Each structure stands twice: as C-alpha cells, then as structure tokens.
Amino acid sequence: MQSLENRTFDEIQVGETLTLKRQLTPMEVEALALVTGELDATDAAGVTRAKSIGAEALLSSILCRRLPGPGTTILEQNLRFRGVFDASDELVGTVTVREKEPVNHAIIFACTLHSNGLELISGTITVAAPTSRLTHATLGTPEVMIRRNDGFARLLSRCEGLAPVTCAVAHPCDRDTLGGAIEAAQRGLIVPILVGPEAKIRAVAQAQGIDLHPYRLVNTEHSHAAAAKAVALVRSGEVEAVMKGSLHTDELMGAIVPSATGLRTGRRISHAFVLDVPSYPRALIITDAAVNIAPTLEDKVDIVQNAIDLAQKLGIQQPKVAILAAVETVSSKMQATLDAAALCKMAERGQITGGILDGPLAFDNAISEQAAATKKITSSVAGKADILLAPDLQAGNLLSKQLQYLAGADAAGIVLGTRVPIVLTSRADTVRVRLASCAVLKLMARADQPGAPAEARGE
C-alpha cells in the first residue's frame, strides 16, 4: 500500500513544476470518452480514443494527488482543448506554479498536456491549497470497468414497496455472511433469523461492531445442524426463504434435497446465476452451474422452466432462452445438440411455457447479434438471449466464472424448484452481489403479493 502526502500552501514556491506521464488502458480511455459525451469511443480502425477534454483528469490527478496533493480543492479552470488521443498514446501532463494568493491560499498553476509531441491541453487551473499536512492511503490506480447495464440496480429498485422476506440465514459465522445478512436487513430486503452456534455468531458480531439485538438467534451445535434447522423453519412456516452462510454448499443442499424432510417440489431442483455483465445490455441468467452435474433431457425441461419462471419474476415477460452447444447444427454425435432440438420442439408443443427457445446455439451466436448475422442465423433469440442453458454443470460453471473473472460480471446465485427461494452466497461475493442475491430472493418470494410488479405476477 502506498501513501500520498501533500505540500502545504506555505511550502510551495512560485516556479515549481511537476510532470506526470501516463499511458491509459483502452477501458480507461473508453470511460473518459463516455464522460465527455463521445459515446462511440472506437474509431473505424478499432482504435479506442477519447477527446482531449477527457485527458483533463490527468491534470486534476497531478494537482489533487501530488502538487499540492491531498486536501486540494479546484476552484477555477481556464483551459483550451485540442484533438483526441488513443489508448496507445503516452500522456505527459505538466503543472507549474504561476501565482500565489495568500488571502485565500489560492495557487494558480499553468498547465499543459501533450501526447506524441502535440499539445492537447493548455491553460490555467486555480486551486485552494491545503494549509496543514495530510497523508492519504492509496491502493494505486483502480482498474476501470464500464458498466453499460446496471441490472442489479434495477433489481433493487423493483423491490421498493414490497415487504421484507423472513429469511433463515444458515450458519452466519464469519464477517461476510453475517455482515451481508445485516446489510440486507437494513436495506429492507429481508428479516434475518440467524441460525447457528450462538457463541460464534455473537463473537463475530462483537468483532465487527454489529448490533444483534433487533434479530432473532436460533442456537445450533454446528453447521450441519444449522442447515437442518433452517429447513425445519421453512417447513414449519416460520420463514419464507433460506440464505447460505459460512457452511459448505453440499451441507445446505444435503438438508434441502431429501423428499421427506427437505424442500423439494414436483420440479427438479436447479441453480441459476443472475449475472450483471458490464458489456451486455441486459441481465443474463445461466443455468445450471451448481446442482445438476449431467442433466438428462427430462432434467433440462425442469431446469429451463425454472429459469423462465425466475426471469418472469425479475421482470422479463417472455425471456429468450439460448440452448448452448459447441455448434449451431444438430448432430447425432453431440448429445447437447439433440437435447436442444428436442427442447425447442417441446416448447412448440406447450411442454415448456413462458419463454422463446432456440438451439443449438454456440455462445457467440447466443449473445452477439453480429456473430449470429455473420453465420447467417435467423432467430429471435440469437444475439439477444436472456437465459443461457448450459449442456452440463461443468460448462455452466466455467462459463459463469469466466464472465465474472475475465469480463467483470457480478453473479447472484439462487436455487430454484424448491418450496421457497434459497440464496447461495460465496465468500468472494461483494456487498453489491449479496444485496442483489437478496433482491432476487425478495422478488421471487413476493411475486404474488399486491404491489409486486405486474409482470412478476404473470399479468
């Protein structure tokens, strides 16, 4: 970890200068282009570029982070902007102290910014300099990720006006799972009942400064007992949903799956990731990535129907389902393509309802209209998929993890086909993801409640 230390007004002398060089990444350049209103940040040759007005951020960074540094306030700018710059260009920003005004601790800086020897910006920036020493910790320059679709924000918005859901949180015995449940409670998404070893839960709460007085605790001996008790609370009608805490997924699912004591319905249990992918213009559901290892055709019927029902409760009236395979044509040598063809025909015959199915489709054709057009695929689903049905668990899991770790996607996990919604959180989940998971849970639990969005009620 680095730290930034400022220079005070009295320490800075007229004539001082500071130069900073920086080569921006394509994502950073695209972000600057969006800020300045140049929404198409890529030219005909595929070069990512932005107007010079976007590079002003580099000058602001020099002043607010280096000279004078932390505690600086920008008061006035008089700058001239020229041309554009590319992601491959090195930007060179220079600030020079021109004047000092003791009355209000103002400093006027002469500023220039060059790229490839050409002047992009020139002029002055006036700042109010700090009068006392400040040091700020910094983790360096964060990676920029452009989020064209904030689907999770829309999910949270759709929850407004709906009553919170009483939820058994199974074994919340670490900082993230306990803190996530309390944060969701404070946002009005759930009313948590904390199920697990009471001493451990209270110890975590004390270490994190969490007040547990508003919440009910149900003491159990260990994590297996917590899973069993959470399921029992559902069966007794005391709770409306279950959230995974700091126990293994197989421990929780082991309590859910049994026919006599668990939460099974007439449908096969399946799992879905609801993903918010920065570069995709809509929410994306991937199924199944956690429960069914090698689903049969009959299994896939339930998996698809579960996902369609979920999508409708999230506000997608007639979700488009892409049935994934490695190719777009039916082949007797690839079972996934045969299953895809059969599922599409079953949808035509009314055996699967509520969605539009097409397949087999390769991943590129499912999410890219351009890829579909290039391969001359005519389809109302291709390039516009809301749901991706993976051929098996390994493919679904790999796909969802690749989108999370290579494309910056956030993923909320939910178990479907059970009596009540069940949220599967991960230790790596951010607060945003945990809240989104609870939003999905709430929309599922409250789909038939007055005040729920009309499409979630099937209207």
NORVEN-V132475 format. One record per helix or strand of 3 or more residues. SS is the DSSP state (a for helix, b for strand). FROM is the first residue (numbers start at 1). LEN is the number of residues. Records with the same first field share a line. If there is no record, write none. Layout:
SS=FROM-LEN, FROM-LEN
This chain:
b=2-4, 17-7, 48-4, 73-9, 84-3, 90-12, 106-10, 118-11, 135-4, 165-6, 190-7, 216-4, 241-4, 270-7, 284-4, 320-5, 356-6, 387-3, 410-7, 421-3
a=26-10, 52-14, 151-8, 175-12, 198-11, 223-13, 249-9, 297-17, 335-14, 363-5, 369-6, 393-14, 431-15, 454-4
